[in-house]
């Protein structure tokens, strides 16, 4: 299977070379925001990788200067046919589809990884970050809860206390702290990130696919018993309620104004 067999999308690029797949967020001019269309495309891409049993490893990355600027709030309820609640459902299904892929997902993090982009990263199996990477979860400042299964995934990766701190304070944190917290597997110099990711993928591709898939399923089954993402079924309701709440709306407008986007 080659890249020519891969489907075409508007917001992402999907490619396959033998047993290695690639999923690239591809709106670099906007720092790869996650609109509802992008969320839907990522979900469909993950399902497509699942339909190709030869694909053992998928590298997830973002084009341009950042991995992802997070949820594209301008797309929430932007069309009559989709509601804010449905956007929340798109996000949950996206993260679930990436996490449940048969293939092992390696995410390559550089620049900023914000909000929903961090949820996408948490849904991947292995995370490598450039040393200059920065992370932020600004949802509470925006007057919305962290949705898309972000809370259980963060609790699973970094624990409940740090999850509460980072989500509630919205303070940025760097790659060093992300590594110390256990969120990323490895931090490498910026200029070595591409090579490090490719080498890790190549190393994994020397393994028997059955053992990789069995290990992923086993670990996920154990963590599901500890912190199951099924608890996030109501995230979409919380998101819709926040967009309807006047105080949340005021917080959102104040935050965007402080960033020059009001």
Secondary structure as UniProt FT lines:
FT   HELIX           3..5
FT   STRAND          12..17
FT   TURN            18..19
FT   STRAND          20..25
FT   HELIX           28..30
FT   STRAND          33..34
FT   HELIX           36..50
FT   TURN            53..54
FT   STRAND          57..62
FT   TURN            64..65
FT   STRAND          70..71
FT   HELIX           73..75
FT   TURN            76..77
FT   TURN            80..81
FT   HELIX           84..99
FT   STRAND          104..109
FT   STRAND          112..114
FT   HELIX           116..123
FT   STRAND          126..130
FT   TURN            131..132
FT   STRAND          134..136
FT   HELIX           140..142
FT   TURN            148..149
FT   HELIX           150..158
FT   HELIX           160..169
FT   STRAND          173..174
FT   HELIX           175..181
FT   STRAND          186..188
FT   HELIX           190..192
FT   HELIX           193..204
FT   TURN            205..206
FT   HELIX           209..226
FT   HELIX           229..234
FT   HELIX           235..244
FT   HELIX           246..258
FT   TURN            259..260
//
